C-alpha cells in the first residue's frame, strides 16, 4: 500500500469527529468511495450494514445517540497488504446525560481502491482488529 493510501485513512479518521462537531461532512466524504460500506462491530445491537455517503452520517449519528462529545487521539495508521490499512486510536467520549467518561482503544480496518476508502470495519478492541489482519501486539 502506498503512503498516499495511509494518508487517506489518516485524514478520514481525523475528519470524523470534526464533521460531527461542525456538520461539515465534505472532508470525510472526500476520502470515501460513493458506495462505501461500513460494518461497525461496536454497535452490537445494530444489524444494519451502512452503505453510501448518507449512511456515513447515520453511522456517526447512531454513535452520537449515547455520547455528548467524543474525540479520537493517538492515531496510528499502518498499511496491511496492498489495499488495506489499519487505524489504531484512543476514543474519549462523554455520556449524554450521565456525564460518564469513556476511554478505550478502538480500531478500524479500511479497504481502498483507486485512492478512496471502499470499506470500513470498525472494532472496539484493537487486539481483535490486529488479529483480523494477521497482526498481534
DSSP file (Angstrom, degrees, kcal/mol; ACC not computed):
  #  RESIDUE AA STRUCTURE BP1 BP2  ACC     N-H-->O    O-->H-N    N-H-->O    O-->H-N    TCO  KAPPA ALPHA  PHI   PSI    X-CA   Y-CA   Z-CA
    1    1 A X              0   0    0      0, 0.0    82,-0.1     0, 0.0    78,-0.1   0.000 360.0 360.0 360.0 138.6    0.0    0.0    0.0
    2    2 A X     >  -     0   0    0     80,-0.3     4,-1.6     1,-0.1     3,-0.4  -0.347 360.0-117.4 -75.4 157.5    1.3    3.4   -0.9
    3    3 A X  H  > S+     0   0    0      1,-0.2     4,-2.2     2,-0.2     5,-0.1   0.825 116.0  63.7 -60.8 -30.8    2.0    6.1    1.7
    4    4 A X  H  > S+     0   0    0      1,-0.2     4,-1.8     2,-0.2    -1,-0.2   0.904 101.3  48.9 -61.0 -41.8   -0.8    8.1   -0.1
    5    5 A X  H  > S+     0   0    0     -3,-0.4     4,-1.9     2,-0.2    -1,-0.2   0.879 108.2  53.5 -66.8 -37.0   -3.4    5.5    0.9
    6    6 A X  H  X S+     0   0    0     -4,-1.6     4,-2.3     1,-0.2    -1,-0.2   0.910 108.5  50.7 -60.9 -41.2   -2.2    5.5    4.5
    7    7 A X  H  X S+     0   0    0     -4,-2.2     4,-2.8     2,-0.2    -2,-0.2   0.854 104.4  57.5 -65.8 -35.0   -2.7    9.3    4.4
    8    8 A X  H  X S+     0   0    0     -4,-1.8     4,-2.2     2,-0.2    -1,-0.2   0.942 110.3  43.8 -58.4 -47.5   -6.2    8.8    3.1
    9    9 A X  H  X S+     0   0    0     -4,-1.9     4,-2.5     2,-0.2    -2,-0.2   0.901 112.5  52.2 -66.5 -41.2   -7.1    6.7    6.1
   10   10 A X  H  X S+     0   0    0     -4,-2.3     4,-2.2     1,-0.2    -2,-0.2   0.922 111.1  47.1 -60.5 -44.5   -5.4    9.1    8.5
   11   11 A X  H  X S+     0   0    0     -4,-2.8     4,-2.1     2,-0.2    -2,-0.2   0.898 110.8  52.8 -64.7 -40.3   -7.4   12.1    7.0
   12   12 A X  H  X S+     0   0    0     -4,-2.2     4,-1.3    -5,-0.2    -2,-0.2   0.939 110.8  46.1 -59.5 -49.3  -10.6   10.1    7.2
   13   13 A X  H  X S+     0   0    0     -4,-2.5     4,-0.6     1,-0.2     3,-0.4   0.918 114.2  48.1 -61.5 -44.4  -10.1    9.2   10.9
   14   14 A X  H  X S+     0   0    0     -4,-2.2     4,-0.7     1,-0.2    -1,-0.2   0.835 110.2  53.0 -65.7 -32.5   -9.2   12.8   11.8
   15   15 A X  H  X S+     0   0    0     -4,-2.1     4,-2.7    -5,-0.2     5,-0.2   0.747  90.9  76.9 -77.6 -23.9  -12.2   14.2    9.9
   16   16 A X  H  X S+     0   0    0     -4,-1.3     4,-2.0    -3,-0.4     5,-0.2   0.943  99.2  37.4 -57.9 -56.9  -14.8   12.1   11.6
   17   17 A X  H  X S+     0   0    0     -4,-0.6     4,-2.1     1,-0.2    -1,-0.2   0.874 117.1  53.3 -66.0 -33.1  -15.1   14.0   15.0
   18   18 A X  H  X S+     0   0    0     -4,-0.7     4,-2.3     2,-0.2     6,-0.4   0.900 108.4  50.5 -65.0 -39.4  -14.7   17.4   13.2
   19   19 A X  H  X S+     0   0    0     -4,-2.7     4,-2.7     1,-0.2     5,-0.4   0.918 110.3  49.0 -64.7 -43.6  -17.5   16.6   10.9
   20   20 A X  H  < S+     0   0    0     -4,-2.0    -1,-0.2    -5,-0.2    -2,-0.2   0.913 114.9  44.9 -61.7 -42.1  -19.8   15.6   13.7
   21   21 A X  H  < S+     0   0    0     -4,-2.1    -2,-0.2    -5,-0.2    -1,-0.2   0.855 127.6  27.0 -70.8 -36.0  -19.0   18.8   15.6
   22   22 A X  H  < S-     0   0    0     -4,-2.3    -2,-0.2    -5,-0.2    -3,-0.2   0.588  94.5-129.3-104.3 -13.1  -19.3   21.2   12.6
   23   23 A X     <  +     0   0    0     -4,-2.7     2,-0.8    -5,-0.2    -3,-0.2   0.704  67.0 132.2  62.7  22.7  -21.8   19.3   10.4
   24   24 A X        +     0   0    0     -6,-0.4     3,-0.3    -5,-0.4     4,-0.2  -0.880  26.0 170.1-102.7 100.8  -19.3   19.7    7.5
   25   25 A X     >  +     0   0    0     -2,-0.8     4,-2.8     1,-0.2     3,-0.5   0.493  49.9  95.3 -91.9  -5.1  -19.0   16.3    6.0
   26   26 A X  H  > S+     0   0    0      1,-0.2     4,-2.3     2,-0.2    -1,-0.2   0.894  82.4  52.5 -57.1 -44.2  -17.1   17.2    2.9
   27   27 A X  H  4 S+     0   0    0     -3,-0.3     4,-0.4     2,-0.2    -1,-0.2   0.854 114.4  44.5 -62.1 -31.5  -13.6   16.3    4.4
   28   28 A X  H >4 S+     0   0    0     -3,-0.5     3,-1.5    -4,-0.2     4,-0.3   0.955 114.9  46.3 -71.8 -51.9  -15.0   12.9    5.4
   29   29 A X  H >< S+     0   0    0     -4,-2.8     3,-1.5     1,-0.3    -2,-0.2   0.788  99.9  69.6 -63.9 -28.4  -16.7   12.2    2.1
   30   30 A X  T 3< S+     0   0    0     -4,-2.3    -1,-0.3    -5,-0.3    -2,-0.2   0.772 101.1  47.2 -60.9 -25.3  -13.7   13.3    0.1
   31   31 A X  T <  S+     0   0    0     -3,-1.5    86,-2.9    -4,-0.4     2,-0.3   0.487 102.5  83.9 -93.6  -3.5  -11.8   10.2    1.3
   32   32 A X  E <  S-a  117   0A   0     -3,-1.5     2,-0.2    -4,-0.3    86,-0.2  -0.766  76.2-122.5-110.1 145.7  -14.7    7.7    0.5
   33   33 A X  E >   -     0   0A   0     84,-3.0     3,-2.2    -2,-0.3    19,-0.2  -0.588  36.7-117.1 -69.0 141.7  -15.9    5.8   -2.5
   34   34 A X  E 3  S+     0   0A   0      1,-0.3    19,-0.7    -2,-0.2    -1,-0.1   0.775 116.0  48.3 -56.6 -25.9  -19.5    6.8   -3.1
   35   35 A X  E 3  S+     0   0A   0     17,-0.2    -1,-0.3    16,-0.1    83,-0.1   0.057  83.2 159.0-101.3  24.5  -20.6    3.1   -2.4
   36   36 A X  E <   -     0   0A   0     -3,-2.2    16,-3.0    15,-0.1     2,-0.4  -0.099  28.6-148.7 -49.8 143.2  -18.5    2.8    0.8
   37   37 A X  E     -aB 119  51A   0     81,-1.6    83,-2.6    14,-0.2     2,-0.5  -0.970   9.3-164.3-118.6 133.9  -19.6    0.0    3.1
   38   38 A X  E     -aB 120  50A   0     12,-3.2    12,-1.9    -2,-0.4     2,-0.6  -0.974   8.5-173.9-122.4 127.7  -19.3    0.3    6.9
   39   39 A X  E     -a  121   0A   0     81,-2.8    83,-2.5    -2,-0.5     2,-0.8  -0.954  10.4-164.6-118.3 108.4  -19.5   -2.7    9.3
   40   40 A X  E >   -a  122   0A   0     -2,-0.6     3,-0.6     8,-0.3     6,-0.2  -0.823  12.6-177.8-100.5 104.3  -19.4   -1.4   12.9
   41   41 A X  T 3  S+     0   0    0     81,-2.3    82,-0.2    -2,-0.8    -1,-0.1   0.562  79.8  68.1 -76.3  -7.7  -18.7   -4.3   15.2
   42   42 A X  T 3  S+     0   0    0     80,-0.3     2,-1.8     1,-0.2    -1,-0.2   0.811  85.7  67.9 -78.5 -32.6  -19.0   -1.9   18.1
   43   43 A X    X   +     0   0    0     -3,-0.6     3,-1.3     1,-0.2    -1,-0.2  -0.596  68.0 172.9 -89.6  78.1  -22.7   -1.3   17.6
   44   44 A X  T 3  S+     0   0    0     -2,-1.8    -1,-0.2     1,-0.3    -2,-0.1   0.758  71.8  47.8 -66.2 -28.3  -23.6   -4.9   18.7
   45   45 A X  T 3  S+     0   0    0     -3,-0.2     2,-0.7     1,-0.0    -1,-0.3   0.549  95.0  86.2 -89.2  -6.1  -27.4   -4.5   18.7
   46   46 A X    <   +     0   0    0     -3,-1.3    -6,-0.1    -6,-0.2    -3,-0.1  -0.843  49.0 177.4 -98.9 115.0  -27.4   -2.8   15.3
   47   47 A X        +     0   0    0     -2,-0.7     2,-0.2     2,-0.1    -1,-0.1   0.433  42.6 117.3 -96.2   0.6  -27.6   -5.3   12.5
   48   48 A X        -     0   0    0      1,-0.0     2,-0.6    -8,-0.0    -8,-0.3  -0.455  58.7-141.5 -71.7 139.0  -27.8   -2.7    9.7
   49   49 A X        -     0   0    0     -2,-0.2     2,-0.4   -10,-0.1   -10,-0.2  -0.899  20.0-134.4 -98.6 124.2  -24.9   -2.6    7.2
   50   50 A X  E     +B   38   0A   0    -12,-1.9   -12,-3.2    -2,-0.6     2,-0.4  -0.654  29.4 175.2 -85.6 131.0  -24.1    1.0    6.3
   51   51 A X  E     +B   37   0A   0     -2,-0.4     4,-0.4   -14,-0.2   -14,-0.2  -0.994  38.8   6.9-140.6 130.9  -23.6    1.8    2.6
   52   52 A X  S  > S-     0   0    0    -16,-3.0     4,-0.9    -2,-0.4     3,-0.3  -0.071  93.1 -61.5  91.7 169.2  -23.1    5.0    0.8
   53   53 A X  H >> S+     0   0    0    -19,-0.7     4,-1.0     1,-0.2     3,-1.0   0.898 129.1  52.5 -57.6 -47.5  -22.4    8.6    1.8
   54   54 A X  H 3> S+     0   0    0      1,-0.3     4,-1.6     2,-0.2     3,-0.2   0.856 104.6  57.3 -60.9 -34.1  -25.7    9.2    3.6
   55   55 A X  H 3> S+     0   0    0     -4,-0.4     4,-2.9    -3,-0.3    -1,-0.3   0.761  95.2  64.9 -70.9 -22.9  -25.1    6.1    5.7
   56   56 A X  H <X S+     0   0    0     -3,-1.0     4,-2.0    -4,-0.9    -1,-0.2   0.934 105.1  44.9 -63.0 -44.5  -21.8    7.5    7.0
   57   57 A X  H  X S+     0   0    0     -4,-1.0     4,-2.3    -3,-0.2    -2,-0.2   0.889 113.2  50.7 -64.7 -39.0  -23.7   10.3    8.7
   58   58 A X  H  X S+     0   0    0     -4,-1.6     4,-2.4     2,-0.2    -2,-0.2   0.913 107.2  54.6 -64.0 -42.6  -26.3    7.8   10.0
   59   59 A X  H  X S+     0   0    0     -4,-2.9     4,-1.6     1,-0.2    -2,-0.2   0.934 112.6  41.6 -56.6 -49.6  -23.4    5.6   11.4
   60   60 A X  H  X S+     0   0    0     -4,-2.0     4,-2.5     1,-0.2    -1,-0.2   0.863 111.3  58.1 -67.8 -34.8  -21.9    8.5   13.3
   61   61 A X  H  X S+     0   0    0     -4,-2.3     4,-0.8     2,-0.2    -2,-0.2   0.887 103.2  52.1 -61.5 -39.7  -25.5    9.6   14.4
   62   62 A X  H >< S+     0   0    0     -4,-2.4     3,-0.7     1,-0.2     4,-0.4   0.920 111.1  47.9 -61.4 -44.1  -26.1    6.1   16.0
   63   63 A X  H >X S+     0   0    0     -4,-1.6     3,-1.4     1,-0.2     4,-0.6   0.912 108.7  54.6 -60.5 -43.3  -22.8    6.6   17.9
   64   64 A X  H 3< S+     0   0    0     -4,-2.5    -1,-0.2     1,-0.3    -2,-0.2   0.614  85.9  81.0 -72.8 -12.0  -23.8   10.1   19.0
   65   65 A X  T << S+     0   0    0     -4,-0.8    -1,-0.3    -3,-0.7    -2,-0.2   0.809 106.0  31.7 -60.4 -27.3  -27.2    8.9   20.4
   66   66 A X  T <4 S+     0   0    0     -3,-1.4    30,-2.3    -4,-0.4     2,-0.4   0.621 113.2  67.7-103.3 -16.7  -25.2    7.9   23.5
   67   67 A X  E  <  -C   95   0A   0     -4,-0.6    28,-0.3    28,-0.3     3,-0.1  -0.908  50.3-165.0-121.3 132.3  -22.4   10.4   23.6
   68   68 A X  E    S-     0   0A   0     26,-3.1     2,-0.3    -2,-0.4    27,-0.2   0.883  84.2  -5.7 -72.5 -41.9  -22.4   14.2   24.3
   69   69 A X  E     +C   94   0A   0     25,-1.1    25,-2.5     2,-0.0     2,-0.3  -0.981  66.4 178.3-151.4 158.3  -18.9   14.6   22.9
   70   70 A X  E     -C   93   0A   0     -2,-0.3     2,-0.3    23,-0.2    23,-0.2  -0.990   6.1-169.0-159.0 158.6  -16.1   12.5   21.7
   71   71 A X  E     -C   92   0A   0     21,-2.4    21,-2.3    -2,-0.3     2,-0.5  -0.975  18.8-135.2-147.2 159.4  -12.6   12.6   20.2
   72   72 A X  E     +C   91   0A   0     -2,-0.3     2,-0.2    19,-0.2    19,-0.2  -0.985  33.6 174.4-118.3 123.1  -10.1   10.3   18.6
   73   73 A X  E     +C   90   0A   0     17,-3.1    17,-3.1    -2,-0.5    -2,-0.0  -0.764  50.7  29.9-126.6 168.9   -6.5   10.6   19.9
   74   74 A X  E    S-     0   0A   0     -2,-0.2     2,-0.3    15,-0.2    -1,-0.2   0.884  76.8-169.0  50.5  46.6   -3.1    8.9   19.4
   75   75 A X  E     +     0   0A   0     -3,-0.2     2,-0.4    14,-0.1    14,-0.2  -0.500  12.4 177.9 -74.0 128.7   -4.0    7.9   15.9
   76   76 A X  E     -C   88   0A   0     12,-2.7    12,-3.2    -2,-0.3     2,-0.4  -0.999   7.2-168.1-127.8 133.4   -1.7    5.4   14.2
   77   77 A X  E     -C   87   0A   0     -2,-0.4     2,-0.4    10,-0.2    10,-0.2  -0.987   7.0-179.0-124.8 129.9   -2.3    4.1   10.7
   78   78 A X  E     -C   86   0A   0      8,-2.5     8,-2.6    -2,-0.4     2,-0.1  -0.957  28.9-113.7-126.2 144.2   -0.3    1.2    9.2
   79   79 A X  E     -C   85   0A   0     -2,-0.4     2,-0.4     6,-0.2     6,-0.3  -0.486  23.2-166.2 -71.6 147.5   -0.5   -0.5    5.8
   80   80 A X  E  >  -C   84   0A   0      4,-3.2     4,-0.8     1,-0.3     3,-0.3  -0.857  59.0 -45.6-134.7  97.1   -1.8   -4.0    5.7
   81   81 A X  T  4 S-     0   0    0     -2,-0.4    -1,-0.3     1,-0.2     3,-0.1  -0.314  96.9 -46.5  72.8-161.4   -1.1   -5.6    2.3
   82   82 A X  T  4 S+     0   0    0      1,-0.2   -80,-0.3    -3,-0.1    -1,-0.2   0.802 133.8  22.3 -79.4 -30.9   -1.7   -3.8   -1.0
   83   83 A X  T  4 S+     0   0    0     -3,-0.3    29,-3.3   -82,-0.1     2,-0.3   0.247 108.2  70.7-128.6  14.8   -5.2   -2.5   -0.5
   84   84 A X  E  <  -CD  80 111A   0     -4,-0.8    -4,-3.2    27,-0.2     2,-0.3  -0.934  46.2-172.7-133.3 157.4   -5.9   -2.2    3.3
   85   85 A X  E     -CD  79 110A   0     25,-2.1    25,-2.9    -2,-0.3     2,-0.5  -0.986  16.2-140.3-142.0 150.1   -4.8   -0.1    6.3
   86   86 A X  E     -CD  78 109A   0     -8,-2.6    -8,-2.5    -2,-0.3     2,-0.5  -0.947  11.7-157.8-112.5 132.7   -5.4   -0.4   10.0
   87   87 A X  E     -CD  77 108A   0     21,-3.2    21,-2.1    -2,-0.5     2,-0.4  -0.943   7.2-169.3-109.9 127.3   -6.1    2.6   12.1
   88   88 A X  E     +CD  76 107A   0    -12,-3.2   -12,-2.7    -2,-0.5     2,-0.3  -0.938  19.7 151.1-115.5 136.8   -5.5    2.4   15.8
   89   89 A X  E     - D   0 106A   0     17,-2.2    17,-1.8    -2,-0.4     2,-0.5  -0.989  44.7-108.6-160.4 163.0   -6.6    5.2   18.1
   90   90 A X  E     -CD  73 105A   0    -17,-3.1   -17,-3.1    -2,-0.3     2,-0.5  -0.885  30.2-152.1 -99.0 125.7   -7.8    6.2   21.6
   91   91 A X  E     -CD  72 104A   0     13,-3.6    13,-2.2    -2,-0.5     2,-0.5  -0.862  11.0-173.3 -98.0 129.5  -11.5    7.1   21.8
   92   92 A X  E     +CD  71 103A   0    -21,-2.3   -21,-2.4    -2,-0.5     2,-0.3  -0.994  14.7 167.9-120.0 127.2  -12.5    9.5   24.6
   93   93 A X  E     -CD  70 102A   0      9,-2.2     9,-3.1    -2,-0.5     2,-0.5  -0.978  27.8-145.6-140.8 151.9  -16.3   10.1   25.0
   94   94 A X  E     -CD  69 101A   0    -25,-2.5   -26,-3.1    -2,-0.3   -25,-1.1  -0.981  30.8-117.7-120.3 125.6  -18.6   11.7   27.5
   95   95 A X  E  >  -C   67   0A   0      5,-3.7     4,-1.5    -2,-0.5     2,-0.3  -0.275  26.6-110.9 -64.5 140.9  -22.0   10.2   28.0
   96   96 A X  T  4 S-     0   0    0    -30,-2.3     2,-2.3     1,-0.2     4,-0.1  -0.544  96.4 -10.1 -68.6 131.8  -25.2   12.1   27.3
   97   97 A X  T  4 S+     0   0    0     -2,-0.3    -1,-0.2     1,-0.2    -2,-0.1  -0.236 133.5  63.5  77.0 -52.8  -27.0   13.0   30.4
   98   98 A X  T  4 S-     0   0    0     -2,-2.3    -1,-0.2     2,-0.1    -2,-0.2   0.820  85.8-146.3 -76.0 -31.6  -24.8   10.7   32.6
   99   99 A X     <  +     0   0    0     -4,-1.5    -3,-0.1     1,-0.3    -1,-0.1   0.504  41.1 157.1  74.4   3.2  -21.6   12.6   32.1
  100  100 A X        -     0   0    0     -6,-0.1    -5,-3.7    -4,-0.1     2,-0.4  -0.382  35.1-138.1 -62.3 135.9  -19.8    9.2   32.3
  101  101 A X  E     -D   94   0A   0     -7,-0.2     2,-0.4    -3,-0.1    -7,-0.2  -0.833  15.4-163.0-103.7 137.2  -16.4    9.3   30.6
  102  102 A X  E     -D   93   0A   0     -9,-3.1    -9,-2.2    -2,-0.4     2,-0.4  -0.927   9.7-179.1-116.8 138.8  -15.2    6.5   28.4
  103  103 A X  E     +D   92   0A   0     -2,-0.4     2,-0.3   -11,-0.2   -11,-0.2  -0.958  21.3 152.3-136.8 118.2  -11.6    6.0   27.3
  104  104 A X  E     -D   91   0A   0    -13,-2.2   -13,-3.6    -2,-0.4     2,-0.8  -0.995  46.0-117.7-150.5 149.7  -11.0    3.0   25.1
  105  105 A X  E     +D   90   0A   0     -2,-0.3    21,-1.1   -15,-0.2   -15,-0.2  -0.806  43.1 173.6 -94.0 106.9   -8.6    1.8   22.4
  106  106 A X  E     -D   89   0A   0    -17,-1.8   -17,-2.2    -2,-0.8     2,-0.3  -0.485  10.0-166.3-105.2 175.6  -10.6    1.3   19.2
  107  107 A X  E     -DE  88 123A   0     16,-2.4    16,-3.2   -19,-0.2     2,-0.3  -0.980   8.7-156.9-155.2 161.9   -9.5    0.4   15.6
  108  108 A X  E     -DE  87 122A   0    -21,-2.1   -21,-3.2    -2,-0.3     2,-0.5  -0.993  10.4-146.3-142.8 150.2  -10.7    0.3   12.1
  109  109 A X  E     -DE  86 121A   0     12,-2.5    12,-2.3    -2,-0.3     2,-0.4  -0.974  19.8-164.1-113.3 125.5   -9.7   -1.6    9.0
  110  110 A X  E     -DE  85 120A   0    -25,-2.9   -25,-2.1    -2,-0.5     2,-0.5  -0.920   9.0-155.2-114.1 135.2  -10.1    0.3    5.7
  111  111 A X  E     -DE  84 119A   0      8,-2.6     7,-3.1    -2,-0.4     8,-1.4  -0.929  19.6-160.6-105.6 131.2  -10.0   -1.3    2.3
  112  112 A X  E     - E   0 117A   0    -29,-3.3     2,-0.3    -2,-0.5     5,-0.2  -0.830  16.9-178.7-116.9 151.3   -9.0    1.1   -0.5
  113  113 A X  E >  S- E   0 116A   0      3,-2.6     3,-1.7    -2,-0.3   -30,-0.0  -0.968  76.0  -9.2-145.4 131.3   -9.5    1.2   -4.3
  114  114 A X  T 3  S-     0   0    0     -2,-0.3     3,-0.1     1,-0.3    -1,-0.0   0.855 129.6 -52.8  47.0  44.2   -8.1    3.9   -6.5
  115  115 A X  T 3  S+     0   0    0      1,-0.2     2,-0.3   -82,-0.0    -1,-0.3   0.568 118.3 101.2  77.4   9.0   -7.2    6.2   -3.6
  116  116 A X  E <  S- E   0 113A   0     -3,-1.7    -3,-2.6   -84,-0.0     2,-0.5  -0.937  76.8-112.2-125.7 149.6  -10.6    6.0   -1.9
  117  117 A X  E     +aE  32 112A   0    -86,-2.9   -84,-3.0    -2,-0.3    -5,-0.3  -0.691  34.1 173.0 -79.4 122.7  -11.9    4.0    1.0
  118  118 A X  E     +     0   0A   0     -7,-3.1   -81,-1.6    -2,-0.5     2,-0.3   0.608  64.8  21.6-106.2 -15.7  -14.5    1.5   -0.2
  119  119 A X  E     -aE  37 111A   0     -8,-1.4    -8,-2.6   -83,-0.2     2,-0.4  -0.988  57.6-170.3-153.0 143.7  -15.0   -0.5    3.0
  120  120 A X  E     -aE  38 110A   0    -83,-2.6   -81,-2.8    -2,-0.3     2,-0.5  -1.000   4.1-168.4-133.4 132.0  -14.5    0.1    6.8
  121  121 A X  E     -aE  39 109A   0    -12,-2.3   -12,-2.5    -2,-0.4     2,-0.4  -0.992  17.5-154.5-116.9 123.2  -14.8   -2.4    9.6
  122  122 A X  E     -aE  40 108A   0    -83,-2.5   -81,-2.3    -2,-0.5     2,-0.4  -0.822  10.4-171.3-104.4 134.3  -14.8   -0.8   13.0
  123  123 A X  E     - E   0 107A   0    -16,-3.2   -16,-2.4    -2,-0.4     3,-0.1  -0.947  25.4-156.3-123.7 142.0  -13.7   -2.5   16.2
  124  124 A X  S    S+     0   0    0     -2,-0.4     2,-0.3   -18,-0.2   -19,-0.2   0.130  89.0  61.8 -97.6  19.8  -13.9   -1.5   19.8
  125  125 A X     >  -     0   0    0    -18,-0.1     4,-1.8     1,-0.1     3,-0.2  -0.899  66.7-160.5-146.0 110.4  -11.0   -3.8   20.6
  126  126 A X  H  > S+     0   0    0    -21,-1.1     4,-2.9    -2,-0.3     5,-0.2   0.880  93.4  56.1 -60.9 -38.8   -7.6   -3.1   18.9
  127  127 A X  H  > S+     0   0    0      1,-0.2     4,-2.5     2,-0.2    -1,-0.2   0.905 106.0  51.1 -61.6 -40.9   -6.3   -6.6   19.5
  128  128 A X  H  > S+     0   0    0      2,-0.2     4,-1.8     1,-0.2    -1,-0.2   0.901 112.0  47.3 -61.9 -41.3   -9.4   -8.1   17.7
  129  129 A X  H  X S+     0   0    0     -4,-1.8     4,-1.0     2,-0.2    -2,-0.2   0.918 111.3  50.4 -67.2 -43.6   -8.6   -5.8   14.7
  130  130 A X  H ><>S+     0   0    0     -4,-2.9     5,-3.4     1,-0.2     3,-0.6   0.913 111.3  48.7 -61.1 -42.6   -5.0   -6.6   14.7
  131  131 A X  H ><5S+     0   0    0     -4,-2.5     3,-1.4     1,-0.2    -1,-0.2   0.854 103.5  61.7 -64.7 -34.6   -5.8  -10.3   14.7
  132  132 A X  H 3<5S+     0   0    0     -4,-1.8    -1,-0.2     1,-0.3    -2,-0.2   0.777 110.3  40.3 -63.9 -25.9   -8.3   -9.8   11.9
  133  133 A X  T <<5S-     0   0    0     -4,-1.0    -1,-0.3    -3,-0.6    -2,-0.2   0.237 124.3-100.6-106.7  12.8   -5.4   -8.6    9.6
  134  134 A X  T < 5S+     0   0    0     -3,-1.4     2,-0.3     1,-0.3    -3,-0.2   0.713  86.1 114.3  80.4  21.0   -2.9  -11.2   10.9
  135  135 A X      < -     0   0    0     -5,-3.4     2,-0.3    -6,-0.2    -1,-0.3  -0.812  39.1-175.9-116.5 160.1   -1.0   -8.9   13.3
  136  136 A X              0   0    0     -2,-0.3    -9,-0.1    -3,-0.1    -8,-0.0  -0.987 360.0 360.0-152.1 154.8   -0.7   -9.0   17.0
  137  137 A X              0   0    0     -2,-0.3    -1,-0.1   -10,-0.0   -10,-0.0   0.353 360.0 360.0-124.7 360.0    0.9   -6.8   19.7
